[in-house]
Amino acid sequence: MKTLFVLLILIILSALLWFATKATNLEKYESRLMAFEDLPPEVGLKYLKVYQATESSADGNILDCYSLDADIDFTHEYTGMDDGLLVLLLRGPNHHLYLNNKHFKIKSNQGMPFILKNNKIYFPDSYSVTGSTVQKTKYFEFDLDRLKK
């Protein structure tokens, strides 16, 4: 009976690990590092608005992600130490990005927020972006159309 219990636990953990690693790891694909002035105009304007609003708000909080494409549901989840050891071991310290039914992940050492425009994900290369540095910051671009299926 004890062996059956251990086997059942191993099967459950294997299934959890399989589901946890089902995300497409963006770091395995080519990205483009670009200056603020090279961002699409709507993306640059959104970053300006986000960081200006952050400086004028009392708590300084910003949303994790924004979709500039109305027909795409774009959400973000962070997994890390606060989620407990099992989640950390299974899913790692990552940002998880969900676009409709597609799941992408990227290591947690990335700036935020993530912005989606024309099936491309943008995010700053720095944690310490402010209203006064937003235009001096470099940004990553991942073109989701170029990812291998």
Beta strands, then each sheet from edge to edge (+ up, - down):
strand 1: 24-25
strand 2: 32-35
strand 3: 65-67
strand 4: 74-79
strand 5: 94-99
strand 6: 102-107
strand 7: 114-117
strand 8: 120-124
strand 9: 138-143
sheet 1: 1+ 6+ 5- 4+
sheet 2: 2+ 9- 8+ 7- 3-
end
